[in-house]
Each structure stands twice: as structure tokens, then as C-alpha cells.
């Protein structure tokens, strides 16, 4: 009720949610783009220590998202864009963990200047697709 009735709760939670989104999607998207060959000046190993920050951003997003969800739970639970958003987030986070594990393995087997394998690049493309899908679906929630 606090989120739904308060003048400031929803906008403040939405702002926190956007900050968490920027952290988690920003870090994982940059990593994925680097694995796909962009930003050659960045070493893939540079993203390993940032994974803790990204997971922290996810926790911020999850908590703020759950609180935002409570304001209109009945509406959101049956919203196709919302369900697509949640699916994109879940798959994106699973892929984030798999990619991080693969990166650690590839870096330990080679130098920090590792060239990611084909499988890792495919996972990076799938990860980017999940984040883009989650963001677009999240924006569409207001219209459906």
C-alpha cells in the first residue's frame, strides 16, 4: 500500500530501479560487446572484478522491482510485457553467470588477452538480446 498510495514512493523506487538497471545492464552489455569484438582497447579480464558490482546492481534492481511490483501486482502478473521482461532478466542473469564462469576458465587457460571462443561469443549475443528484450518489454508495460 505504501508504494501505491505514497506521493513519493513510486517515483523514488523507480529512480533506484533505473540506477540498478544502469549498473547491471551497463556492465554486462559492455562485457558482451567486448566479447563480440568491439572496444578492442578493453581486456575481457577487466570485466571479472566488475561482476560483483553488476550483481550488486541486480540486487538493487530486484528489491526495487519487487516493491514496484507490489503497487500493481494483479495487473502486472497478467501483463505479457511484464512476463517477457521477467523472462529476459532471468535468462540474462543465468547467461551472465555462465559467461563469467567461461571467461574465468578461458583466462586461466590463456593470457589475460584471451580471445573468447565461439560459444562464449554466442552466449554474449544471447545475453545482449535478453537485456534489450527486458528493457523494451519493461517500457511496453505501461501501454498494455
N, C-alpha and C positions, 0 to 999 in steps of 0.2 A: 504494500500500500504506500510505503514511503516513496518509492520510485515513481509510482503512478500519480500520486497526489501532490507531491512537493513541487514547488515552482523551480527549484534549482537542482534537484537530484538527477533528473533525467539528462539535462544538458551537461552537468558536471561528469556524470558517468560516461556519457557519450564522448566527451573530450578525453577522458582517461582511456577509453576504449580505442580511440584513434591513435593515441600515443603508443599504446601497446601494439597496435597494428603496424605502425610505422617501424617499430623496433623489430618485431619478429619477421614481418614480410620484407622489410628493407634488408636485413642481414641475409636471410635465406635467398632472396631474389638476387642480390649481388653475388652471392656464392654460386648460385645456379648459373647466372650469366657468365661468370668467370669460368666455370666448368664447361660451358658451351663455347668458349673461345674468345669471349670479349674481355676487355680490361687486362690485357697481357702483362701490364705492369704489376698486377697483384698476384702474389703467390697463393695457390689454393690452401697451403698450410696456414696462411694468415687468418683464415676463417674458423679454424678449430677453436682458438680461445674465445672467439665471439659467440660460440654456440651457447655458452652459459647465459650471456646477455639476451640472446634470442629466446631461450627457454624462459627466462625471467619475463620478457615481454609477452610471451604466451600466457604465463600465469596471470599477469595483469589483465590481459585480454579476456581470459577465461572468467576471472572473478567479475570484472565489469560487465562482461557479456551475460553472465548468469543473472546479475542484478537487473540489467536492462530487459532480459527475457521475462523476469517476474512481473514487469509492468503490464505486459500484454500476452501472458503465457498461452491463453486459449487461442488467440489469433495467430501467434507465431507457430504454435505446434502443428497447425494445419496449413501453414503457408509453404507452398512449393519453393519459392526462392529461399526461404529460411532453411528448409531441409537441404536444399542444394548447397547453401553456404556452409552449413554444419558438416556435410559430407566432404566438401572441399577442404575444410580446415582439418578434419580428422585424417584424411588421406595425406594432406600436405605435411602434417606433423609426423606421421609414420614415415613418409618419404624423407623428411628432414633427418630423422634418426638413422635411417638406413644409409643415406648419403654420408652423414658424418662418420658412421662406422666404416664405410668403404673408403672414405678419404683417409682415415687413420691407418687403415691397412695398407693402402696404396703408398702413403707417405713413408710408413715404416719399412716397406719393401724397396723403396727407391729414395731418391733425394727429395728435399722439400720442393723442388721444381717439378714435381710429378706431373705427368701428362695423364689426365683421367682416362680410364678405359671407356670403351663404347657403352657398356652397361651403365656406368656412372653418368655418362652424358645423357643417356635416355631417361634415367631417373631424374636428372636435373631438369630436363624439358617437361617431364610429367609434373614435377614439383611446381615449376613456374605456371603451368596450366591450372593446377589446383588453386594456387593463390589468386590468380586472375579470376578464375571462376568464383571463388569465395567472395572476392571484393565486388564483382559485378552483381552477383546474386544478392549480396548484402545491400547494395544500393537499390535493387529492384523490390526489396521487401516493402518499402513504403508505397509502391504502386500496385501491389496485388493483394 
